[in-house]
Amino acid sequence: MAHTDRRDETNSRIHRAGIRRSVRSILRALPSSIVVVIVSFICYAFHVSFPTVSFFFLVAVVIQSLAGDFLSSTVVSAISFLCLNFFFVPPIFSFRVSDPSDTLALISFLITGLVITRLTVHAQEAADSERLQRTETTRLYELARQLLSWDPDVKPGADWLKPFRSQFGLRAVCLFEASSAQLHLEGDSRDHLAEKTRTAYISRKDFQDRGSGISVRLLRGGSEITGAVGFEGLRDVELTAEPLAALVDVMIGRLRAFQRASQAAAAAEAEVFRGAVLDALAHEFKTPLATILTAAGGLSEAGPMRLEQRELAGVVESEASRLGQLTSRLLRSQCRWH
């Protein structure tokens, strides 16, 4: 039920946004429409011919196409068509047309105006798209440069997501880490971005909503899905969602590579330390044993001893030798185990 309510809310918001865009387009056509009406009165007063007035109106339509969108240009074309019919096509001050050639001329004017409008708006949209793409590419470059300047051991978190939000003017950014099951949110989401990010990871599917500018992309470490990242407020979802997700993937991969390198360096240092300790132990154990063996041998060579003394000296020498062998075997086993 809650999911249905949110979907209805999103559809209602998209519908209201469409109505607002239509109203803005009609208001944008108002100045040109007033100009067309004024030009109609002036040309009628001076008995300007139909072809000349048609040219003036086509100029107005082209100017509106450059300044507005397709809907506003269509409104100006329709008003120009009505003014031509009402003021310059017999019978005057009527929308009826008595001559078929005048009907053909009016239809030709309307089609020409709409075609010009469509071509102009299409060219303008292409130019706007190219300009937007250039701007977004520059922002991506700046974001990548900023992220790569960070210390590689900075772990993902809300602060980690701030550059993404500030560089692209997003309402919110959310990151879900599968390894720790942590959810990081930066900004104030209006459309439950955190829930949608988690749901996308659980369902193993990307999510996209052009109406609210939300895009959620899965993060992949090789063949494994390592998490999901969501963006809310993207101006061009198709253009920027994938590169932004790729940047997050690169940063997470960089962090993991640094952690692996740190662990390898720590292991190497531990190995060096262990070798130094074993060498020290070998020296500390074997030096006293060598001294005992030397002393025992010296006792045997020092002079005549009673039988009990010779036996004690032999026991000291043999046991010291055996202890030296045990120490050597113990140190060798430690080396093999590590």
Buried (B, 14 or more C-beta within 10 A) or exposed (E): EEEEEBEEEBEEBBEEEEEEEEEBBBEBBEBBBEBBBEBBEEBBEEEBEBEEBBEBBBEBBBBBBEBBBBBBBBBBBBBBBBBBBBBBBEEEEEEEBEEEEBEEBBEEBBEBBBEBBBEBBEEBEEEEEEEBEEEBEEBBEEBBEEBEEEEBEBEBEBEBBEBBBBBBEBBBBBBBBBEEEEBBBBBEBBBBBBBBBBBBBEEEEBBBBEEBBBBBBBBEBEEEEBBBBBBBBBEBBEBBBEBBBBBBBEBBBBBBEBEEEEEEEEEEEEEEEEEEEBEEBBEEBBEEBEEBBEEBEEBBEEEEEEEEEEEBBEEBBEEBBEBBEEBBEEBEEBEEEE
